[in-house]
Amino acid sequence: MIRLLWIALLSSSLHAAAPNIVLILSDDQAWTDYSFMKHPKIQTPALDKLAAESLTYTRGYVTAPLCRPSLASLFTGLYTFQHGITGNDLLGKDGKKVSRSTPEGAKLHQQLYDRFGQCEGLASELGKAGYISMQAGKWWESDPKKSGFTYAMTHGNPKRGARHGDVGLEVSRKGIDQIRGFLDTAKNEQKPFFLWHAPFLPHTPHNPPKAHFDKYQALVDSPHVARYYAMVEWFDQTCGELLGELEKRGLSENTVVIYVTDNGWIQRTDGPRFAPLSKQDVHEGGVRTPITIKWPGHIQPLIDKTTPVSSIDIAPTILKIAGADVPRAMTGIDLRDRAALKKRDTVYGADHSHDITGVDKRVANLESRFIVRGEWKLIIYNPANFPAPKIAGKSNGKANNPEGKPELYNLMNDPHETTNLAEKNPDQVIALSKLLNAWWDGSDPSK
């Protein structure tokens, strides 16, 4: 009896010590657009402070340059062709976009949701380890509670207008009262918590507070750029509000905070949309992001400017920190293990079309793949889908590469990918292509 009581007390002590976990996700923001990344005009004091207090990788990459597939990878620790979420919306039998509220659209989307539901995601795996969880902000995959969240702002009901977050998209844009309520609940239940915080910022609509817009309007010529810059600072301000709430409640010391963006964005000067070589494109402007992880007293703050890391690494990192089992399907590396990350030295990703052409053909809409290994980056286009359908703001390499030839860049010398070195370095192209194809695991990108 005494031994059983001792085990119970020890288990309770370990449970109480489990750290809280907050995952902050920016929405449509370039890797350059932070003052800690040396942007000449944008000011991001809250994220600057977070980066300074974190193990910060400035060469982070997402699996896809589009929000839905990228977020799905963050949640499952799987690549897009593994979890099946390759685009934002679905095309029906007639090749036109189908609504979730129509019979055909509901059936197709349900197939996608069912497949996604088979993946072992963060909320359910943390739940097994005793965590309660909350979804706030961007979320595409039906009702978040079906994916293991204890609480959710998003309802996911297409009959009520659900698509990519519905009511959840109000978080931060209209305050964080729902999060405060969740933090109260976690305290009352005396359980560690996981917060998926994915505000619809700095995403369009670019409607920042007037003071922010006026500030940047005085610094740049384009009102569209000024609005975007103002949105980035507004997002930073809301991050400060959330982090301040944790501090106010005395939660900062035992809370892990991880930051990443879902995909990049370069603002056009002549309109409200994104410029080429950013969103929906595997160039740096579409897939690169800083990734930060903060845990006071456990993770030494450091700025790592050389090691490439992937958003694939985030899910297993969170689960290991929480003491939860890491599913075998997750192949990422713990972000705290810098030696293992340096040894790997390679990350991958892919871009598919915005609209999924068939739920049973995961690579039918593949447009391009990329590999970053050390200082080198190779982009390979899928000839079956090149050039891609014309979409405003999307280049898919057409601007400087109308034939869809391989693109090779030395990112240390050319971080903005201005000079294609593929023809001068054929051996490097061959070597990286072999690695890229091996990662693709034998899939034929033409089918």
Secondary structure, DSSP 8 states (H G I E B T S, - for coil): -HHHHHHHHHHHHHHHH--EEEEEEESS--TT-SGGGT-SS---HHHHHHHHTSEEEEEEE-S-SSHHHHHHHHHHS--HHHH---SSEEB-TTSSB--TTSHHHHHHHHHHHHHHHTS--HHHHHHHTT-EEEEEE---SS-GGGGT-SEES----GGGT-SS-GGGGGTBTTBSHHHHHHHHHHHHHT--EEEEEE---S-SS----HHHHHHHHTT-S-HHHHHHHHHHHHHHHHHHHHHHHHHHTT-GGGEEEEEEESS---B-SSSSSB-TTSTTS-SHHHHEEEEEEE-TTTS--EEESS--EEGGGHHHHHHHHHT----TT-----TT-HHHHHHH-EEEEEEE-SEES-TT-TTTTEEEEEEEETTEEEEEE-GGG-S----TT--TTTTT-TT---EEEETTT-TT--S--TTT-HHHHHHHHHHHHHHTTT--TT-
